[in-house]
Amino acid sequence: MAEQDLAAIAALRVNGARLWDSLERMAQIGATAKGGVCRLALTELDREGRDLFVQWARDAGCTIRVDRMGNIFARRAGRNPDAAPVLTGSHADTQPTGGRYDGIYGVLGGLEVVRALNDAGIETDHPIEVVIWTNEEGSRFAPAMIASGVYAGVYPLDYGLSRTDASGTTIGEALAHIGYAGEEPVGGTPVHAAYELHIEQGAILERSGKTIGVVTAGQGQRWYEIELEGVDAHAGTTPMELRRDALVGAARMITFVEALGRRYAPYGRATVGMIDAKPNSRNTVPGRCFFTVEFRHPDSEVLAQMDAQLRDELARVAEAAQLGHKIEQIFNYAPVPFAPACIEAVRRAADALGLPNADIVSGAGHDACYLARVAPTGMIFIPCIDGLSHNEGEAITPEWCEAGANVLLHAMLASSQSGQR
């Protein structure tokens, strides 16, 4: 490549104002009174958002294809039409009281990369593709990240299409209803490199004064459902020493779980998110208690240790309180290391742009975590104010927004040249 071409590429930047305007326009679809967005997967509002993205992508010269899970791929041709694409994107669906940037920032950041390349007249060796993944949030259809999971071979297609919402509508039926039941096969084609741009959804970057998070891995997760069984008893007539109180046993376990997460700092996460005591009467000693436990950590061995300690403590607490107990692990999601070449491309881009950056582990699940099973993959984080996400008050600054998109642009450019990841 000529020296002047290298200089032009080094000076290339996205149009931050255009990206911000696109985000603001998309946020009007499903806008809530508190400034957030409710755009649940495969609803009419989701269709409107998809339609707008497709229109913008076509205006930018992209061709569109939609696979059978409704994943949308907008392709900017490369110099070599047979080369595997460099992929980027995220999701457009939200939580019921979601924010304006979770997911969609990565989609529109990818579109802005295409627009910036068009503005500069740069032709890449590899094609560029921007993707919207279907039902990442899992708010309407469970589980989360279902379509990227089908793409990566984690779930069969029939399983993905048959997931239902609370009314019994399947993903397949909802896709047909909004006109996004595509005919393309799901996955199975090579991807040269993949990147996902996302808000951190935490406070680490903001508190450390870093603009860019170079994501090295995604946390592994283990989910459990636990039941303790004692004896319902009269709150006034049953002496304390004779009680078999299931809720007290659960309380002891909750305290243990919280301490376990702290024991494995800084990456350890341990949460009891649901609890249901029976009979849930103010003057009855609870005889049954159901609760959930979730562990997260980027090291499989640490997760195994947390698992063993949880089981040991549950048995000890149950024996001491004379309670029956049952534990079932319902989800085991292995830690996800991202590709060293993609990690380095992100780090080099941030350094070249003079942006303060730090390595970070993703505490949340993302489509990139499944994509990493089938393609070299990396992630880029920017801060979000107060670490707030899955909340209508979710916010970022235009400066962070532009910075993240510039890192994405240069990481993708590096990967899109022949022989590079």
C-alpha positions as CSV (number, residue, x, y, z in Angstrom):
1,M,0.0,0.0,0.0
2,A,1.3,3.4,-0.9
3,E,2.7,5.7,1.8
4,Q,0.0,8.3,1.2
5,D,-2.7,5.6,1.4
6,L,-1.3,4.6,4.8
7,A,-1.3,8.2,6.0
8,A,-4.9,8.6,4.8
9,I,-6.0,5.5,6.6
10,A,-4.2,6.6,9.8
11,A,-6.0,9.9,9.7
12,L,-9.4,8.4,9.0
13,R,-12.2,9.1,11.5
14,V,-15.9,8.4,11.8
15,N,-18.4,11.2,11.7
16,G,-19.3,11.4,15.4
17,A,-22.2,13.8,14.9
18,R,-23.8,11.5,12.2
19,L,-23.5,8.5,14.5
20,W,-25.0,10.4,17.4
21,D,-27.9,11.6,15.2
22,S,-28.5,8.0,14.1
23,L,-28.6,6.8,17.7
24,E,-31.0,9.6,18.6
25,R,-33.3,8.8,15.6
26,M,-33.4,5.0,16.4
27,A,-34.1,5.8,20.1
28,Q,-37.4,7.4,19.0
29,I,-38.7,3.9,18.0
30,G,-40.1,2.6,21.3
31,A,-39.2,5.7,23.3
32,T,-40.4,5.7,26.9
33,A,-41.5,8.6,29.0
34,K,-38.4,8.4,31.2
35,G,-36.0,8.7,28.2
36,G,-35.4,5.0,27.6
37,V,-36.5,2.5,25.0
38,C,-38.9,-0.5,25.0
39,R,-38.3,-2.3,21.8
40,L,-38.9,-6.0,22.6
41,A,-37.7,-8.6,20.2
42,L,-39.8,-9.3,17.1
43,T,-42.6,-6.8,18.0
44,E,-43.8,-4.2,15.6
45,L,-41.4,-1.7,17.2
46,D,-38.5,-4.1,16.5
47,R,-39.7,-4.3,12.9
48,E,-39.6,-0.5,12.6
49,G,-36.1,-0.4,14.0
50,R,-35.0,-3.2,11.6
51,D,-36.6,-1.4,8.7
52,L,-34.8,1.8,9.5
53,F,-31.4,0.0,9.7
54,V,-32.0,-1.8,6.5
55,Q,-32.9,1.5,4.8
56,W,-29.8,3.2,6.1
57,A,-27.6,0.3,5.1
58,R,-28.9,0.2,1.6
59,D,-28.4,3.9,1.3
60,A,-24.8,3.2,2.2
61,G,-24.5,0.8,-0.7
62,C,-24.8,-2.4,1.3
63,T,-26.6,-5.6,0.1
64,I,-28.9,-7.2,2.7
65,R,-29.5,-10.8,3.5
66,V,-31.7,-12.3,6.3
67,D,-31.2,-15.8,7.7
68,R,-33.9,-18.1,9.1
69,M,-33.4,-16.8,12.6
70,G,-34.1,-13.2,11.4
71,N,-30.4,-12.1,11.8
72,I,-29.8,-9.3,9.3
73,F,-26.5,-9.0,7.5
74,A,-25.6,-5.7,5.6
75,R,-22.6,-6.3,3.4
76,R,-20.2,-3.8,1.9
77,A,-18.3,-5.4,-0.9
78,G,-14.5,-5.9,-0.7
79,R,-11.8,-6.0,-3.3
80,N,-11.9,-9.8,-3.1
81,P,-15.6,-11.0,-3.4
82,D,-14.6,-14.5,-2.3
83,A,-12.9,-13.5,0.9
84,A,-14.6,-14.1,4.2
85,P,-16.1,-10.9,5.7
86,V,-14.9,-8.9,8.7
87,L,-18.1,-8.8,10.8
88,T,-19.4,-6.4,13.3
89,G,-22.7,-5.6,15.0
90,S,-24.8,-6.4,18.0
91,H,-28.6,-6.3,18.7
92,A,-31.5,-4.0,18.4
93,D,-33.9,-5.4,20.9
94,T,-34.2,-4.0,24.4
95,Q,-35.3,-4.7,27.9
96,P,-38.9,-3.6,28.8
97,T,-37.4,-0.6,30.5
98,G,-34.2,-0.5,28.5
99,G,-31.7,2.2,27.5
100,R,-30.9,4.0,24.3
101,Y,-27.4,2.4,23.7
102,D,-27.3,-1.2,24.9
103,G,-26.8,-3.3,21.7
104,I,-27.9,-0.7,19.1
105,Y,-24.7,1.3,19.7
106,G,-22.7,-1.6,18.3
107,V,-25.1,-1.9,15.3
108,L,-25.0,1.7,14.3
109,G,-21.3,2.0,15.2
110,G,-20.8,-0.7,12.6
111,L,-22.9,1.2,10.1
112,E,-20.9,4.3,10.7
113,V,-17.7,2.4,9.9
114,V,-19.3,1.6,6.5
115,R,-20.3,5.2,6.0
116,A,-16.8,6.5,7.0
117,L,-15.1,4.1,4.5
118,N,-17.5,5.3,1.8
119,D,-16.7,8.9,2.6
120,A,-13.0,8.3,2.3
121,G,-13.4,6.1,-0.8
122,I,-11.5,3.2,0.8
123,E,-11.9,-0.3,-0.6
124,T,-11.0,-3.1,1.8
125,D,-9.7,-6.4,0.7
126,H,-12.3,-8.3,2.7
127,P,-16.0,-7.5,2.6
128,I,-17.4,-5.7,5.7
129,E,-20.6,-6.9,7.2
130,V,-22.8,-5.3,9.9
131,V,-25.2,-7.7,11.7
132,I,-28.3,-7.3,13.9
133,W,-28.7,-10.5,16.0
134,T,-32.2,-11.5,16.9
135,N,-33.4,-11.7,20.5
136,E,-30.2,-11.0,22.4
137,E,-31.9,-9.8,25.5
138,G,-34.1,-12.8,26.1
139,S,-36.8,-10.5,27.5
140,R,-39.6,-11.7,25.3
141,F,-38.2,-15.1,24.3
142,A,-35.9,-17.2,26.5
143,P,-33.0,-17.9,26.5
144,A,-31.0,-14.8,25.7
145,M,-28.6,-14.7,22.7
146,I,-30.7,-17.4,21.0
147,A,-30.1,-16.4,17.4
148,S,-26.3,-16.0,17.7
149,G,-26.4,-19.3,19.6
150,V,-28.1,-21.0,16.6
151,Y,-25.5,-19.3,14.3
152,A,-22.7,-20.7,16.4
153,G,-24.2,-24.2,16.6
154,V,-25.0,-24.0,20.3
155,Y,-28.7,-24.6,19.6
156,P,-30.3,-26.4,16.6
157,L,-32.5,-24.2,14.4
158,D,-35.7,-26.0,15.4
159,Y,-35.0,-25.2,19.0
160,G,-34.4,-21.5,18.2
161,L,-37.6,-21.1,16.1
162,S,-39.8,-22.9,18.6
163,R,-39.0,-20.7,21.7
164,T,-42.2,-19.1,22.9
165,D,-43.2,-15.9,24.7
166,A,-45.7,-15.6,27.5
167,S,-48.6,-15.7,25.1
168,G,-47.3,-18.9,23.4
169,T,-46.1,-17.2,20.2
170,T,-43.0,-18.8,18.8
171,I,-40.0,-17.0,17.4
172,G,-40.7,-18.5,14.0
173,E,-44.3,-17.2,14.1
174,A,-43.1,-13.7,15.3
175,L,-40.5,-13.5,12.5
176,A,-43.1,-14.3,9.9
177,H,-45.5,-11.8,11.4
178,I,-43.0,-8.9,11.1
179,G,-41.6,-10.0,7.8
180,Y,-38.1,-11.1,8.9
181,A,-38.3,-14.8,8.5
182,G,-35.4,-15.1,6.1
183,E,-34.4,-17.9,3.8
184,E,-30.7,-17.9,4.3
185,P,-29.1,-20.7,6.3
186,V,-28.0,-19.8,9.8
187,G,-24.2,-19.8,10.1
188,G,-21.9,-22.3,8.4
189,T,-20.0,-19.7,6.4
190,P,-16.5,-18.5,7.3
191,V,-15.9,-15.2,9.1
192,H,-12.4,-13.7,8.8
193,A,-12.7,-11.7,12.0
194,A,-15.5,-10.3,14.2
195,Y,-15.8,-7.3,16.5
196,E,-18.7,-6.2,18.8
197,L,-18.8,-2.6,20.0
198,H,-20.8,-2.1,23.2
199,I,-21.3,0.0,26.3
200,E,-19.6,-1.5,29.3
201,Q,-22.8,-1.8,31.4
202,G,-20.6,-1.4,34.4
203,A,-18.6,1.3,36.1
204,I,-15.0,0.1,35.8
205,L,-14.0,2.2,32.9
206,E,-15.6,5.4,34.1
207,R,-14.1,5.1,37.6
208,S,-10.7,4.4,36.2
209,G,-10.8,7.2,33.7
210,K,-10.4,5.0,30.7
211,T,-12.2,5.6,27.5
212,I,-11.8,2.2,25.9
213,G,-12.1,-1.3,27.3
214,V,-10.1,-3.9,25.5
215,V,-12.2,-6.9,26.2
216,T,-10.0,-10.0,26.7
217,A,-12.7,-12.5,27.8
218,G,-16.3,-13.1,28.7
219,Q,-17.2,-14.4,32.1
220,G,-18.3,-18.0,32.5
221,Q,-21.6,-18.5,34.2
222,R,-23.3,-21.1,36.3
223,W,-26.9,-20.9,37.4
224,Y,-28.6,-22.9,40.2
225,E,-32.1,-23.5,41.5
226,I,-32.2,-24.5,45.2
227,E,-35.0,-25.7,47.4
228,L,-35.0,-26.0,51.2
229,E,-37.7,-27.9,53.0
230,G,-38.6,-27.6,56.7
231,V,-41.9,-27.5,58.5
232,D,-44.7,-24.9,58.3
233,A,-45.3,-23.9,62.0
234,H,-47.3,-21.4,64.1
235,A,-45.2,-18.3,64.7
236,G,-46.5,-17.8,68.2
237,T,-46.5,-21.3,69.6
238,T,-43.4,-22.9,68.1
239,P,-40.3,-22.4,70.3
240,M,-37.2,-21.2,68.5
241,E,-35.3,-24.3,69.2
242,L,-37.9,-26.5,67.6
243,R,-38.3,-24.6,64.4
244,R,-37.3,-26.0,61.0
245,D,-37.3,-22.7,59.2
246,A,-36.5,-22.9,55.5
247,L,-36.3,-19.1,55.1
248,V,-33.6,-18.9,57.8
249,G,-31.6,-21.5,56.0
250,A,-32.0,-19.6,52.8
251,A,-30.8,-16.4,54.5
252,R,-27.7,-18.2,55.7
253,M,-27.0,-19.3,52.2
254,I,-27.6,-15.9,50.8
255,T,-25.0,-14.5,53.1
256,F,-22.6,-17.2,52.2
257,V,-23.1,-16.7,48.4
258,E,-22.4,-12.9,48.8
259,A,-19.2,-13.7,50.7
260,L,-18.1,-16.2,48.1
261,G,-18.3,-13.7,45.4
262,R,-16.1,-11.3,47.4
263,R,-13.6,-14.1,48.1
264,Y,-12.9,-14.4,44.4
265,A,-12.5,-10.7,43.7
266,P,-11.9,-8.9,41.4
267,Y,-13.7,-11.0,38.8
268,G,-15.9,-13.1,41.0
269,R,-19.7,-12.5,40.9
270,A,-22.2,-14.3,43.1
271,T,-25.8,-13.4,43.2
272,V,-29.1,-14.6,44.7
273,G,-31.6,-13.0,42.4
274,M,-34.9,-14.8,43.2
275,I,-36.4,-16.1,46.4
276,D,-39.8,-17.5,47.1
277,A,-40.8,-18.5,50.7
278,K,-43.9,-20.6,51.4
279,P,-46.5,-20.2,52.7
280,N,-45.5,-16.6,52.7
281,S,-47.7,-15.7,55.7
282,R,-46.7,-13.2,58.4
283,N,-47.5,-15.5,61.3
284,T,-46.3,-18.8,59.9
285,V,-42.7,-20.2,60.1
286,P,-41.8,-20.8,56.4
287,G,-41.6,-24.5,55.7
288,R,-40.3,-24.2,52.1
289,C,-38.0,-21.8,50.3
290,F,-36.9,-21.7,46.7
291,F,-34.0,-19.4,45.6
292,T,-31.6,-19.0,42.7
293,V,-27.8,-18.6,42.7
294,E,-25.7,-17.3,39.9
295,F,-21.9,-17.4,39.7
296,R,-19.7,-15.6,37.1
297,H,-15.9,-15.8,36.6
298,P,-13.5,-15.9,33.6
299,D,-11.7,-19.0,35.0
300,S,-13.4,-22.4,34.7
301,E,-11.4,-23.7,37.6
302,V,-12.6,-21.0,39.9
303,L,-16.2,-21.6,38.9
304,A,-15.7,-25.3,39.8
305,Q,-14.4,-24.3,43.2
306,M,-17.4,-22.0,43.8
307,D,-19.7,-24.9,42.7
308,A,-18.1,-27.3,45.2
309,Q,-18.1,-24.7,48.1
310,L,-21.8,-23.9,47.4
311,R,-22.8,-27.6,47.6
312,D,-20.7,-28.2,50.7
313,E,-22.2,-25.2,52.5
314,L,-25.8,-26.0,51.4
315,A,-25.4,-29.5,52.9
316,R,-23.9,-28.1,56.1
317,V,-26.7,-25.5,56.6
318,A,-29.4,-28.0,55.8
319,E,-28.1,-30.5,58.3
320,A,-27.7,-27.9,61.0
321,A,-31.2,-26.6,60.6
322,Q,-32.8,-30.1,59.9
323,L,-33.9,-29.1,56.4
324,G,-34.3,-31.1,53.3
325,H,-32.4,-29.7,50.4
326,K,-32.2,-30.0,46.6
327,I,-29.9,-28.2,44.2
328,E,-30.0,-28.3,40.4
329,Q,-27.5,-26.6,38.1
330,I,-29.7,-25.3,35.2
331,F,-27.1,-23.4,33.1
332,N,-23.3,-23.9,32.6
333,Y,-21.8,-21.3,30.3
334,A,-18.0,-21.7,29.9
335,P,-15.7,-18.7,30.0
336,V,-15.0,-17.2,26.6
337,P,-11.4,-16.1,25.7
338,F,-11.4,-13.7,22.8
339,A,-8.9,-14.1,19.9
340,P,-5.4,-12.7,20.7
341,A,-5.1,-11.1,17.2
342,C,-8.5,-9.3,17.6
343,I,-7.6,-8.2,21.1
344,E,-4.3,-6.8,19.9
345,A,-6.0,-5.0,16.9
346,V,-8.3,-3.2,19.4
347,R,-5.4,-2.3,21.7
348,R,-3.3,-1.0,18.8
349,A,-6.2,1.1,17.5
350,A,-6.9,2.6,20.9
351,D,-3.2,3.4,21.4
352,A,-2.8,4.9,17.9
353,L,-5.8,7.1,18.5
354,G,-4.4,8.3,21.8
355,L,-7.3,6.9,23.8
356,P,-6.8,5.8,27.4
357,N,-7.6,2.1,27.5
358,A,-7.4,-0.9,29.8
359,D,-8.0,-4.7,29.5
360,I,-11.3,-5.7,30.9
361,V,-13.4,-8.9,31.3
362,S,-17.0,-8.7,30.2
363,G,-19.3,-9.5,33.1
364,A,-22.3,-9.7,30.8
365,G,-23.2,-12.2,28.1
366,H,-23.0,-10.9,24.5
367,D,-23.5,-12.3,21.1
368,A,-19.8,-12.0,20.6
369,C,-19.4,-14.7,23.2
370,Y,-21.1,-17.2,21.0
371,L,-19.6,-15.9,17.8
372,A,-16.1,-16.5,19.3
373,R,-16.8,-20.2,19.0
374,V,-16.8,-20.1,15.2
375,A,-14.7,-17.0,14.3
376,P,-11.8,-15.0,15.7
377,T,-13.6,-12.4,17.8
378,G,-12.9,-9.3,19.9
379,M,-15.0,-6.7,21.8
380,I,-14.6,-3.0,22.5
381,F,-16.2,-1.3,25.5
382,I,-16.9,2.3,26.2
383,P,-18.0,3.7,29.6
384,C,-21.6,4.3,30.5
385,I,-22.4,6.9,33.1
386,D,-22.5,5.5,36.6
387,G,-22.4,2.0,35.1
388,L,-26.1,2.1,34.6
389,S,-27.7,-0.2,32.0
390,H,-30.9,-2.2,31.5
391,N,-32.4,1.0,32.8
392,E,-34.2,3.9,31.1
393,G,-31.5,6.3,32.5
394,E,-28.7,4.6,30.7
395,A,-26.4,7.2,29.2
396,I,-23.1,7.8,27.4
397,T,-21.3,10.9,26.1
398,P,-21.0,11.8,22.5
399,E,-17.2,11.8,23.0
400,W,-17.2,8.2,24.2
401,C,-19.5,7.2,21.4
402,E,-17.2,8.6,18.8
403,A,-14.1,7.2,20.4
404,G,-15.4,3.7,20.5
405,A,-16.5,3.8,16.8
406,N,-13.1,5.1,15.8
407,V,-11.4,2.2,17.5
408,L,-13.9,-0.2,15.8
409,L,-13.1,1.4,12.4
410,H,-9.3,1.0,12.8
411,A,-9.5,-2.5,14.2
412,M,-11.7,-3.6,11.3
413,L,-9.5,-1.9,8.8
414,A,-6.5,-3.7,10.2
415,S,-8.4,-7.0,9.9
416,S,-9.8,-6.3,6.5
417,Q,-6.4,-6.1,4.7
418,S,-5.1,-9.3,3.1
419,G,-3.3,-11.6,5.5
420,Q,-4.4,-9.8,8.6
421,R,-6.8,-10.8,11.3
